Amino acid sequence: QVQLVESGGGLVQPGGSLRLSCAASGSINGINTMGWYRQAPGKQRELVAVITSVFSTNYADSVKGRLTISRDNAKNTVYLQMNSLKPEDTAVYYCNLRSLRGSGTAQYWGQGTQVTVSS
């Protein structure tokens, strides 16, 4: 149906940068919202950033000015540019897509990619 594949995670030192990518494939409704969520050990999954198909964005306060979400509609791909990374950014980052499906909504998740910020 819809598949999401993430890439770009890894180990980085504080102050460093990473760029996450998530490519969607399958039966994709062009009117959708894609986003990034993260889950740290012992914590609930939280929204990091979202972007609509017309490029409206929203960010968690903790990442404003450091992380930037973008998308390429032709490639059905969403990105997360992560700069000035902090240890508290360490988490598994999940790609998410939400769209209309019939009278309701459909939601899809990627497998997650680990981001570790450590000296």
Rosetta blueprint (number, residue, H / E / L):
1 Q L
2 V E
3 Q E
4 L E
5 V E
6 E E
7 S E
8 G L
9 G L
10 G E
11 L E
12 V E
13 Q L
14 P L
15 G L
16 G L
17 S L
18 L E
19 R E
20 L E
21 S E
22 C E
23 A E
24 A E
25 S E
26 G E
27 S L
28 I L
29 N L
30 G L
31 I L
32 N E
33 T E
34 M E
35 G E
36 W E
37 Y E
38 R E
39 Q E
40 A L
41 P L
42 G L
43 K L
44 Q L
45 R L
46 E E
47 L E
48 V E
49 A E
50 V E
51 I E
52 T E
53 S L
54 V L
55 F L
56 S L
57 T E
58 N E
59 Y E
60 A L
61 D H
62 S H
63 V H
64 K L
65 G L
66 R L
67 L E
68 T E
69 I E
70 S E
71 R E
72 D E
73 N L
74 A L
75 K L
76 N L
77 T E
78 V E
79 Y E
80 L E
81 Q E
82 M E
83 N L
84 S L
85 L L
86 K L
87 P H
88 E H
89 D H
90 T L
91 A E
92 V E
93 Y E
94 Y E
95 C E
96 N E
97 L E
98 R E
99 S E
100 L E
101 R E
102 G L
103 S L
104 G E
105 T E
106 A E
107 Q E
108 Y E
109 W E
110 G L
111 Q L
112 G L
113 T E
114 Q E
115 V E
116 T E
117 V E
118 S L
119 S L
